[in-house]
Amino acid sequence: MKILIVDDEPLIRRSLARVLKGRGHEVVEAEDGNAGLSAWLSEKPDLVFLDVLMPGMTGPQVLKEIGPRKTGKVILISAFSGEHNMETATQMGADMFIPKPFEDIFNIATIAEGLMK
């Protein structure tokens, strides 16, 4: 499965990428919303981890811009879980919401793989 991780925090990107690559997935990383949008359009990932607050374009702005060109499932991730939850994530076009910090990054990979079944 091809997975795109769009997050401005290098530690989050590297950690998720390491776990997902270890499970045999192809991983593409983007450091902000603008780079994420470009990577999404060119790579056509099966799954996207998309941070909410980032420089350039926010996650919700990326979702709005991608619109009907959306490929794959989207997991919205955010440290601001008070403002964002599963309901707001689906209203924005995401398939799932996971709050940061992650309690168990290996469990996040399992959840992502389950979403794709």
N, C-alpha and C positions, 0 to 999 in steps of 0.2 A: 504494500500500500504506500502511496506517495503522500507524505504529510508536510504541510507548511506550518511553521511556527513563526508567528508575528508578535514580537514583544520587544520593548525597548530595554529590558533588563537582560544583559548578557548571561547572568547566572541562570535565569529561568530558561532561556533558549538552550544553553549548553546542557543543562540538566535533563530537560525533556528530550533533546536530540540524542543524548547518550543512551538513555533508557530505550527510546524508540528504535534507534539503530541497532541496539543490542537484541531487539526482538525481530530484526530482519526488515525493518521498514526503511524506505528511502526518505530522507529528511532534507527539506530546504528551509533555510532560516532567513528572516527579514527583521531589521532592527527598528523599523517604524512603519507607520501606516502607508506612507507613499511607496516605500520599497515593498511592503506587503501586497499592496494592490497590483503592482507590476509583476511580482512573482506569481501571484494568484492567476493573473491573466495568461502569463507565459507558461507556467508549469501545470496548470489545471489539476491541482491536487485532489486526492480522494477525501482528505480531512484537513481542516485548518484550525489550529489553536490561535485565537485572536484576542489580544489584550484590548481592554477598553480604553484606557488613557495612555496615549503615546504622543510623541512630537509629530508634527505634520498633520496627518489625518488620524482621528481617533478610530477605534474599532467600529463603532456604529456608523461613522462616516464612510469607512471602507465598505461595510455591508451595503449601505445605501448606494454607493457608487458602482459596486459590482452588480447589483440588481439582478436582472434576469440572466446575466452571464455567469452567475454563481455555479460553481462545480463543487461537488462533494458536500460533506457535512461540516458544520461549524460549531466549535466549542468556544464560547466566549469566556475569557478568564479575566478576573479583576480582583484587586485587593479591596475595592470599594463595594463590598457585598451588601452594604446598607442600601445603596442606590440601585444595585443591579441584582437580579435573581433570575430564576428560571422563567418566570412570566415576562419580565422585561426583555430577557434575551430572545425568547421566541417572537415577541412583538417586533424585534429588530431584524429577524430573519435567521437567527442562530438556532441550532438544534439542541444545545445544552449549555448550561452555565456551571462553571466550577470556580469557587472562590479561592483566592490566594491569601496566605501562603498554603501550599499543598501539604496536607498531613502526611501523605505517602505517595511519592512520585511514581512508584511502581503500580500503585492502584489506579492512578490517573491513566497510565498506559492501558491497563486492563479495561477501564471504563471506555476509553476511546475505541479500542478494538471491538468491544461489545456494541457500541453505537453503529459500527459499520456492518454488523451482521444483519 
